[in-house]
Amino acid sequence: MINILRILISAVIGYWLSVELALDGFIRFLFFFGIFIAVSILIEIIRKIIVRIKLKNRKSKK
């Protein structure tokens, strides 16, 4: 599920920015790849924060 979300968000943001910046060819591919890496890192950070908050809430209920 998270992998599909990464690809979808990366594609939308990458396409929109590449159109705005008028990128073509190999540069567009590199740009998409960079956006994919950035989105993957952000999703991992958000996921770890959510897990940490859930663990903290679980410990405080005991």
PDB file of N, CA, C and O in Angstrom:
ATOM      1  N   MET A   1       0.825  -1.196   0.000  1.00  0.00           N
ATOM      2  CA  MET A   1       0.000   0.000   0.000  1.00  0.00           C
ATOM      3  C   MET A   1       0.867   1.257   0.000  1.00  0.00           C
ATOM      4  O   MET A   1       0.623   2.196  -0.757  1.00  0.00           O
ATOM      5  N   ILE A   2       1.882   1.257   0.862  1.00  0.00           N
ATOM      6  CA  ILE A   2       2.753   2.431   0.944  1.00  0.00           C
ATOM      7  C   ILE A   2       3.556   2.589  -0.345  1.00  0.00           C
ATOM      8  O   ILE A   2       3.807   3.713  -0.781  1.00  0.00           O
ATOM      9  N   ASN A   3       3.962   1.472  -0.962  1.00  0.00           N
ATOM     10  CA  ASN A   3       4.717   1.565  -2.214  1.00  0.00           C
ATOM     11  C   ASN A   3       3.884   2.175  -3.329  1.00  0.00           C
ATOM     12  O   ASN A   3       4.388   2.980  -4.112  1.00  0.00           O
ATOM     13  N   ILE A   4       2.610   1.798  -3.406  1.00  0.00           N
ATOM     14  CA  ILE A   4       1.727   2.382  -4.413  1.00  0.00           C
ATOM     15  C   ILE A   4       1.552   3.868  -4.148  1.00  0.00           C
ATOM     16  O   ILE A   4       1.537   4.676  -5.076  1.00  0.00           O
ATOM     17  N   LEU A   5       1.421   4.220  -2.879  1.00  0.00           N
ATOM     18  CA  LEU A   5       1.281   5.627  -2.495  1.00  0.00           C
ATOM     19  C   LEU A   5       2.526   6.422  -2.880  1.00  0.00           C
ATOM     20  O   LEU A   5       2.412   7.547  -3.368  1.00  0.00           O
ATOM     21  N   ARG A   6       3.696   5.861  -2.669  1.00  0.00           N
ATOM     22  CA  ARG A   6       4.947   6.527  -3.051  1.00  0.00           C
ATOM     23  C   ARG A   6       4.998   6.792  -4.545  1.00  0.00           C
ATOM     24  O   ARG A   6       5.329   7.896  -4.980  1.00  0.00           O
ATOM     25  N   ILE A   7       4.670   5.781  -5.323  1.00  0.00           N
ATOM     26  CA  ILE A   7       4.729   5.923  -6.778  1.00  0.00           C
ATOM     27  C   ILE A   7       3.718   6.945  -7.258  1.00  0.00           C
ATOM     28  O   ILE A   7       4.025   7.766  -8.122  1.00  0.00           O
ATOM     29  N   LEU A   8       2.520   6.903  -6.709  1.00  0.00           N
ATOM     30  CA  LEU A   8       1.468   7.833  -7.119  1.00  0.00           C
ATOM     31  C   LEU A   8       1.835   9.272  -6.786  1.00  0.00           C
ATOM     32  O   LEU A   8       1.733  10.150  -7.643  1.00  0.00           O
ATOM     33  N   ILE A   9       2.258   9.523  -5.562  1.00  0.00           N
ATOM     34  CA  ILE A   9       2.635  10.877  -5.157  1.00  0.00           C
ATOM     35  C   ILE A   9       3.828  11.357  -5.963  1.00  0.00           C
ATOM     36  O   ILE A   9       3.852  12.504  -6.410  1.00  0.00           O
ATOM     37  N   SER A  10       4.816  10.498  -6.154  1.00  0.00           N
ATOM     38  CA  SER A  10       6.001  10.874  -6.929  1.00  0.00           C
ATOM     39  C   SER A  10       5.643  11.225  -8.362  1.00  0.00           C
ATOM     40  O   SER A  10       6.146  12.204  -8.914  1.00  0.00           O
ATOM     41  N   ALA A  11       4.773  10.426  -8.964  1.00  0.00           N
ATOM     42  CA  ALA A  11       4.395  10.674 -10.352  1.00  0.00           C
ATOM     43  C   ALA A  11       3.661  11.995 -10.500  1.00  0.00           C
ATOM     44  O   ALA A  11       3.941  12.763 -11.420  1.00  0.00           O
ATOM     45  N   VAL A  12       2.725  12.267  -9.604  1.00  0.00           N
ATOM     46  CA  VAL A  12       1.950  13.509  -9.696  1.00  0.00           C
ATOM     47  C   VAL A  12       2.839  14.722  -9.479  1.00  0.00           C
ATOM     48  O   VAL A  12       2.808  15.665 -10.271  1.00  0.00           O
ATOM     49  N   ILE A  13       3.630  14.708  -8.415  1.00  0.00           N
ATOM     50  CA  ILE A  13       4.508  15.849  -8.125  1.00  0.00           C
ATOM     51  C   ILE A  13       5.569  15.990  -9.213  1.00  0.00           C
ATOM     52  O   ILE A  13       5.838  17.098  -9.676  1.00  0.00           O
ATOM     53  N   GLY A  14       6.165  14.885  -9.619  1.00  0.00           N
ATOM     54  CA  GLY A  14       7.206  14.926 -10.643  1.00  0.00           C
ATOM     55  C   GLY A  14       6.698  15.433 -11.975  1.00  0.00           C
ATOM     56  O   GLY A  14       7.359  16.240 -12.629  1.00  0.00           O
ATOM     57  N   TYR A  15       5.529  14.968 -12.382  1.00  0.00           N
ATOM     58  CA  TYR A  15       4.972  15.419 -13.662  1.00  0.00           C
ATOM     59  C   TYR A  15       4.632  16.905 -13.608  1.00  0.00           C
ATOM     60  O   TYR A  15       4.954  17.657 -14.528  1.00  0.00           O
ATOM     61  N   TRP A  16       3.987  17.315 -12.535  1.00  0.00           N
ATOM     62  CA  TRP A  16       3.594  18.717 -12.402  1.00  0.00           C
ATOM     63  C   TRP A  16       4.816  19.636 -12.424  1.00  0.00           C
ATOM     64  O   TRP A  16       4.823  20.647 -13.126  1.00  0.00           O
ATOM     65  N   LEU A  17       5.841  19.285 -11.660  1.00  0.00           N
ATOM     66  CA  LEU A  17       7.035  20.133 -11.617  1.00  0.00           C
ATOM     67  C   LEU A  17       7.810  20.096 -12.927  1.00  0.00           C
ATOM     68  O   LEU A  17       8.359  21.115 -13.346  1.00  0.00           O
ATOM     69  N   SER A  18       7.864  18.943 -13.576  1.00  0.00           N
ATOM     70  CA  SER A  18       8.596  18.879 -14.844  1.00  0.00           C
ATOM     71  C   SER A  18       7.889  19.683 -15.933  1.00  0.00           C
ATOM     72  O   SER A  18       8.549  20.245 -16.806  1.00  0.00           O
ATOM     73  N   VAL A  19       6.574  19.745 -15.895  1.00  0.00           N
ATOM     74  CA  VAL A  19       5.841  20.584 -16.848  1.00  0.00           C
ATOM     75  C   VAL A  19       6.078  22.057 -16.537  1.00  0.00           C
ATOM     76  O   VAL A  19       6.290  22.863 -17.443  1.00  0.00           O
ATOM     77  N   GLU A  20       6.042  22.401 -15.255  1.00  0.00           N
ATOM     78  CA  GLU A  20       6.264  23.794 -14.854  1.00  0.00           C
ATOM     79  C   GLU A  20       7.673  24.263 -15.218  1.00  0.00           C
ATOM     80  O   GLU A  20       7.867  25.410 -15.623  1.00  0.00           O
ATOM     81  N   LEU A  21       8.649  23.374 -15.071  1.00  0.00           N
ATOM     82  CA  LEU A  21      10.038  23.735 -15.358  1.00  0.00           C
ATOM     83  C   LEU A  21      10.430  23.455 -16.805  1.00  0.00           C
ATOM     84  O   LEU A  21      11.557  23.741 -17.208  1.00  0.00           O
ATOM     85  N   ALA A  22       9.510  22.898 -17.587  1.00  0.00           N
ATOM     86  CA  ALA A  22       9.722  22.584 -19.008  1.00  0.00           C
ATOM     87  C   ALA A  22      10.954  21.696 -19.219  1.00  0.00           C
ATOM     88  O   ALA A  22      11.826  22.009 -20.029  1.00  0.00           O
ATOM     89  N   LEU A  23      11.008  20.588 -18.479  1.00  0.00           N
ATOM     90  CA  LEU A  23      12.121  19.643 -18.601  1.00  0.00           C
ATOM     91  C   LEU A  23      11.817  18.621 -19.689  1.00  0.00           C
ATOM     92  O   LEU A  23      10.659  18.272 -19.917  1.00  0.00           O
ATOM     93  N   ASP A  24      12.867  18.142 -20.362  1.00  0.00           N
ATOM     94  CA  ASP A  24      12.698  17.156 -21.431  1.00  0.00           C
ATOM     95  C   ASP A  24      13.727  16.040 -21.313  1.00  0.00           C
ATOM     96  O   ASP A  24      14.804  16.225 -20.746  1.00  0.00           O
ATOM     97  N   GLY A  25      13.377  14.881 -21.856  1.00  0.00           N
ATOM     98  CA  GLY A  25      14.303  13.769 -22.025  1.00  0.00           C
ATOM     99  C   GLY A  25      14.866  13.202 -20.744  1.00  0.00           C
ATOM    100  O   GLY A  25      14.142  12.951 -19.780  1.00  0.00           O
ATOM    101  N   PHE A  26      16.173  13.003 -20.752  1.00  0.00           N
ATOM    102  CA  PHE A  26      16.872  12.358 -19.642  1.00  0.00           C
ATOM    103  C   PHE A  26      16.802  13.191 -18.367  1.00  0.00           C
ATOM    104  O   PHE A  26      16.761  12.646 -17.264  1.00  0.00           O
ATOM    105  N   ILE A  27      16.790  14.502 -18.519  1.00  0.00           N
ATOM    106  CA  ILE A  27      16.685  15.383 -17.350  1.00  0.00           C
ATOM    107  C   ILE A  27      15.354  15.144 -16.635  1.00  0.00           C
ATOM    108  O   ILE A  27      15.297  15.147 -15.405  1.00  0.00           O
ATOM    109  N   ARG A  28      14.288  14.937 -17.405  1.00  0.00           N
ATOM    110  CA  ARG A  28      12.975  14.651 -16.807  1.00  0.00           C
ATOM    111  C   ARG A  28      13.029  13.331 -16.040  1.00  0.00           C
ATOM    112  O   ARG A  28      12.469  13.230 -14.949  1.00  0.00           O
ATOM    113  N   PHE A  29      13.701  12.311 -16.602  1.00  0.00           N
ATOM    114  CA  PHE A  29      13.842  11.023 -15.918  1.00  0.00           C
ATOM    115  C   PHE A  29      14.588  11.191 -14.599  1.00  0.00           C
ATOM    116  O   PHE A  29      14.159  10.666 -13.572  1.00  0.00           O
ATOM    117  N   LEU A  30      15.696  11.917 -14.622  1.00  0.00           N
ATOM    118  CA  LEU A  30      16.454  12.150 -13.390  1.00  0.00           C
ATOM    119  C   LEU A  30      15.625  12.911 -12.365  1.00  0.00           C
ATOM    120  O   LEU A  30      15.699  12.638 -11.167  1.00  0.00           O
ATOM    121  N   PHE A  31      14.841  13.857 -12.841  1.00  0.00           N
ATOM    122  CA  PHE A  31      13.990  14.640 -11.954  1.00  0.00           C
ATOM    123  C   PHE A  31      12.947  13.737 -11.293  1.00  0.00           C
ATOM    124  O   PHE A  31      12.736  13.821 -10.083  1.00  0.00           O
ATOM    125  N   PHE A  32      12.292  12.869 -12.082  1.00  0.00           N
ATOM    126  CA  PHE A  32      11.323  11.922 -11.526  1.00  0.00           C
ATOM    127  C   PHE A  32      11.981  11.018 -10.490  1.00  0.00           C
ATOM    128  O   PHE A  32      11.406  10.759  -9.432  1.00  0.00           O
ATOM    129  N   PHE A  33      13.180  10.540 -10.790  1.00  0.00           N
ATOM    130  CA  PHE A  33      13.894   9.659  -9.866  1.00  0.00           C
ATOM    131  C   PHE A  33      14.203  10.383  -8.556  1.00  0.00           C
ATOM    132  O   PHE A  33      14.037   9.818  -7.475  1.00  0.00           O
ATOM    133  N   GLY A  34      14.647  11.621  -8.657  1.00  0.00           N
ATOM    134  CA  GLY A  34      14.921  12.419  -7.460  1.00  0.00           C
ATOM    135  C   GLY A  34      13.673  12.666  -6.635  1.00  0.00           C
ATOM    136  O   GLY A  34      13.709  12.580  -5.408  1.00  0.00           O
ATOM    137  N   ILE A  35      12.568  12.972  -7.304  1.00  0.00           N
ATOM    138  CA  ILE A  35      11.297  13.176  -6.602  1.00  0.00           C
ATOM    139  C   ILE A  35      10.865  11.883  -5.914  1.00  0.00           C
ATOM    140  O   ILE A  35      10.373  11.920  -4.787  1.00  0.00           O
ATOM    141  N   PHE A  36      11.043  10.741  -6.580  1.00  0.00           N
ATOM    142  CA  PHE A  36      10.673   9.457  -5.983  1.00  0.00           C
ATOM    143  C   PHE A  36      11.471   9.201  -4.710  1.00  0.00           C
ATOM    144  O   PHE A  36      10.914   8.760  -3.705  1.00  0.00           O
ATOM    145  N   ILE A  37      12.757   9.472  -4.750  1.00  0.00           N
ATOM    146  CA  ILE A  37      13.596   9.272  -3.563  1.00  0.00           C
ATOM    147  C   ILE A  37      13.163  10.203  -2.438  1.00  0.00           C
ATOM    148  O   ILE A  37      13.064   9.782  -1.285  1.00  0.00           O
ATOM    149  N   ALA A  38      12.906  11.464  -2.764  1.00  0.00           N
ATOM    150  CA  ALA A  38      12.492  12.430  -1.746  1.00  0.00           C
ATOM    151  C   ALA A  38      11.157  12.035  -1.117  1.00  0.00           C
ATOM    152  O   ALA A  38      11.006  12.099   0.103  1.00  0.00           O
ATOM    153  N   VAL A  39      10.201  11.633  -1.928  1.00  0.00           N
ATOM    154  CA  VAL A  39       8.894  11.223  -1.400  1.00  0.00           C
ATOM    155  C   VAL A  39       9.034   9.959  -0.554  1.00  0.00           C
ATOM    156  O   VAL A  39       8.373   9.835   0.478  1.00  0.00           O
ATOM    157  N   SER A  40       9.875   9.029  -0.968  1.00  0.00           N
ATOM    158  CA  SER A  40      10.093   7.806  -0.191  1.00  0.00           C
ATOM    159  C   SER A  40      10.658   8.126   1.185  1.00  0.00           C
ATOM    160  O   SER A  40      10.225   7.555   2.186  1.00  0.00           O
ATOM    161  N   ILE A  41      11.612   9.028   1.234  1.00  0.00           N
ATOM    162  CA  ILE A  41      12.208   9.415   2.513  1.00  0.00           C
ATOM    163  C   ILE A  41      11.177  10.096   3.400  1.00  0.00           C
ATOM    164  O   ILE A  41      11.095   9.797   4.591  1.00  0.00           O
ATOM    165  N   LEU A  42      10.392  11.006   2.838  1.00  0.00           N
ATOM    166  CA  LEU A  42       9.366  11.695   3.623  1.00  0.00           C
ATOM    167  C   LEU A  42       8.317  10.727   4.160  1.00  0.00           C
ATOM    168  O   LEU A  42       7.906  10.845   5.315  1.00  0.00           O
ATOM    169  N   ILE A  43       7.881   9.780   3.349  1.00  0.00           N
ATOM    170  CA  ILE A  43       6.881   8.813   3.809  1.00  0.00           C
ATOM    171  C   ILE A  43       7.455   7.936   4.917  1.00  0.00           C
ATOM    172  O   ILE A  43       6.746   7.624   5.874  1.00  0.00           O
ATOM    173  N   GLU A  44       8.714   7.533   4.813  1.00  0.00           N
ATOM    174  CA  GLU A  44       9.342   6.731   5.871  1.00  0.00           C
ATOM    175  C   GLU A  44       9.431   7.517   7.175  1.00  0.00           C
ATOM    176  O   GLU A  44       9.166   6.970   8.246  1.00  0.00           O
ATOM    177  N   ILE A  45       9.799   8.791   7.095  1.00  0.00           N
ATOM    178  CA  ILE A  45       9.887   9.627   8.297  1.00  0.00           C
ATOM    179  C   ILE A  45       8.513   9.761   8.941  1.00  0.00           C
ATOM    180  O   ILE A  45       8.380   9.620  10.157  1.00  0.00           O
ATOM    181  N   ILE A  46       7.494  10.031   8.136  1.00  0.00           N
ATOM    182  CA  ILE A  46       6.134  10.167   8.667  1.00  0.00           C
ATOM    183  C   ILE A  46       5.664   8.853   9.285  1.00  0.00           C
ATOM    184  O   ILE A  46       5.037   8.854  10.345  1.00  0.00           O
ATOM    185  N   ARG A  47       5.964   7.735   8.629  1.00  0.00           N
ATOM    186  CA  ARG A  47       5.567   6.430   9.157  1.00  0.00           C
ATOM    187  C   ARG A  47       6.230   6.144  10.505  1.00  0.00           C
ATOM    188  O   ARG A  47       5.582   5.633  11.418  1.00  0.00           O
ATOM    189  N   LYS A  48       7.516   6.472  10.632  1.00  0.00           N
ATOM    190  CA  LYS A  48       8.219   6.239  11.895  1.00  0.00           C
ATOM    191  C   LYS A  48       7.683   7.131  13.005  1.00  0.00           C
ATOM    192  O   LYS A  48       7.592   6.701  14.155  1.00  0.00           O
ATOM    193  N   ILE A  49       7.328   8.362  12.674  1.00  0.00           N
ATOM    194  CA  ILE A  49       6.752   9.265  13.674  1.00  0.00           C
ATOM    195  C   ILE A  49       5.409   8.725  14.155  1.00  0.00           C
ATOM    196  O   ILE A  49       5.129   8.743  15.353  1.00  0.00           O
ATOM    197  N   ILE A  50       4.579   8.244  13.234  1.00  0.00           N
ATOM    198  CA  ILE A  50       3.271   7.697  13.609  1.00  0.00           C
ATOM    199  C   ILE A  50       3.436   6.469  14.497  1.00  0.00           C
ATOM    200  O   ILE A  50       2.722   6.326  15.489  1.00  0.00           O
ATOM    201  N   VAL A  51       4.363   5.588  14.156  1.00  0.00           N
ATOM    202  CA  VAL A  51       4.604   4.391  14.972  1.00  0.00           C
ATOM    203  C   VAL A  51       5.089   4.788  16.358  1.00  0.00           C
ATOM    204  O   VAL A  51       4.662   4.203  17.353  1.00  0.00           O
ATOM    205  N   ARG A  52       5.967   5.767  16.433  1.00  0.00           N
ATOM    206  CA  ARG A  52       6.484   6.216  17.724  1.00  0.00           C
ATOM    207  C   ARG A  52       5.366   6.795  18.588  1.00  0.00           C
ATOM    208  O   ARG A  52       5.317   6.543  19.792  1.00  0.00           O
ATOM    209  N   ILE A  53       4.467   7.571  17.978  1.00  0.00           N
ATOM    210  CA  ILE A  53       3.342   8.149  18.721  1.00  0.00           C
ATOM    211  C   ILE A  53       2.407   7.043  19.209  1.00  0.00           C
ATOM    212  O   ILE A  53       1.929   7.095  20.343  1.00  0.00           O
ATOM    213  N   LYS A  54       2.144   6.047  18.367  1.00  0.00           N
ATOM    214  CA  LYS A  54       1.277   4.939  18.777  1.00  0.00           C
ATOM    215  C   LYS A  54       1.888   4.163  19.934  1.00  0.00           C
ATOM    216  O   LYS A  54       1.177   3.779  20.862  1.00  0.00           O
ATOM    217  N   LEU A  55       3.203   3.925  19.891  1.00  0.00           N
ATOM    218  CA  LEU A  55       3.858   3.209  20.985  1.00  0.00           C
ATOM    219  C   LEU A  55       3.808   4.014  22.274  1.00  0.00           C
ATOM    220  O   LEU A  55       3.600   3.453  23.350  1.00  0.00           O
ATOM    221  N   LYS A  56       3.995   5.319  22.173  1.00  0.00           N
ATOM    222  CA  LYS A  56       3.944   6.176  23.353  1.00  0.00           C
ATOM    223  C   LYS A  56       2.545   6.153  23.964  1.00  0.00           C
ATOM    224  O   LYS A  56       2.408   6.092  25.186  1.00  0.00           O
ATOM    225  N   ASN A  57       1.512   6.202  23.133  1.00  0.00           N
ATOM    226  CA  ASN A  57       0.137   6.148  23.632  1.00  0.00           C
ATOM    227  C   ASN A  57      -0.172   4.801  24.265  1.00  0.00           C
ATOM    228  O   ASN A  57      -0.885   4.736  25.267  1.00  0.00           O
ATOM    229  N   ARG A  58       0.351   3.732  23.695  1.00  0.00           N
ATOM    230  CA  ARG A  58       0.117   2.398  24.236  1.00  0.00           C
ATOM    231  C   ARG A  58       0.780   2.251  25.606  1.00  0.00           C
ATOM    232  O   ARG A  58       0.204   1.646  26.510  1.00  0.00           O
ATOM    233  N   LYS A  59       1.989   2.801  25.765  1.00  0.00           N
ATOM    234  CA  LYS A  59       2.690   2.713  27.045  1.00  0.00           C
ATOM    235  C   LYS A  59       2.001   3.554  28.106  1.00  0.00           C
ATOM    236  O   LYS A  59       1.967   3.158  29.271  1.00  0.00           O
ATOM    237  N   SER A  60       1.451   4.703  27.735  1.00  0.00           N
ATOM    238  CA  SER A  60       0.806   5.575  28.715  1.00  0.00           C
ATOM    239  C   SER A  60      -0.533   5.010  29.189  1.00  0.00           C
ATOM    240  O   SER A  60      -0.995   5.378  30.269  1.00  0.00           O
ATOM    241  N   LYS A  61      -1.168   4.129  28.417  1.00  0.00           N
ATOM    242  CA  LYS A  61      -2.438   3.525  28.821  1.00  0.00           C
ATOM    243  C   LYS A  61      -2.243   2.437  29.865  1.00  0.00           C
ATOM    244  O   LYS A  61      -3.180   2.125  30.599  1.00  0.00           O
ATOM    245  N   LYS A  62      -1.055   1.851  29.953  1.00  0.00           N
ATOM    246  CA  LYS A  62      -0.792   0.761  30.907  1.00  0.00           C
ATOM    247  C   LYS A  62      -0.660   1.243  32.293  1.00  0.00           C
ATOM    248  O   LYS A  62      -0.438   0.446  33.205  1.00  0.00           O
TER     249      LYS A  62
END
